[in-house]
Amino acid sequence: RKPFVDDPASDAATAEALRVKMRLLRTRFDGLQLRRCEARPSTYHGRGLFATRDIGKGELCTLYPGDALLLWTDDAARTAGAELNALFGDHVSTDEQASSTLFLRGPGARDYEVPAAARLSIVGDPARDGDDAYLGHYANDGASVVDPASRDAYAAASTAAANAEHVTIEGAQLGTVATRDIRSGDEILVSYGEGYWCSRAGL
């Protein structure tokens, strides 16, 4: 594109790179040969992410789908009543976006939201579970914070249980990567952090 050709370090080139990355974050690529996991009932919470074959440390397990990106307009990010904008992938039709049953309007939508930056979150649609390449939104945490008394024990318990983490790939996709060897049939667990749980528990 022209901004990169003219001056790769210019503000215009930086803005174009950001636009492309935001587009890629909310794209589900068709036909990816990434079949290492499945979603099924979990003993931790609802449905979970499980390995369907052995996965080595450092290996990509699956991708986290950006079915919607939430962008806050100021530093009061993710606080109640803060103004935000939502961007959707092309696979989420305009009719679906306008529907009262849109996944973002569901009571459990925040269960599938992870922060990507101070003013940006990625949300996966739990109803879209037919593509093994995009199942990262089913990865549970091995611990949680439900009240002030559980905060102290959370970090150690969550870290001990985790065998994977969500990481950005070239700033353009969010991937779930094994932090230690995972055996076929094991549940893939990540640590979402104390802030994730406290915001949901109102602490």
Buried (B, 14 or more C-beta within 10 A) or exposed (E): EEBBEEEEEEEBBEEBBEEBBBBBBBBBEEEEEBEBBBBEEBEBEEBBBBBEEBBEEEEBBBBBBBBBBBBBEEEEBBEEEEEBEBBBBEBBEEEBEEEEEBBBEBEEBBBBBBBBEEBBBBBBBBEBBEBBBBBBBBBBBBBBBEEEEBBEEBBEBBEEBBBBBBEBEEBBBBBBBBBEEBEEEBBBBBBBBBEBBBBBBEB
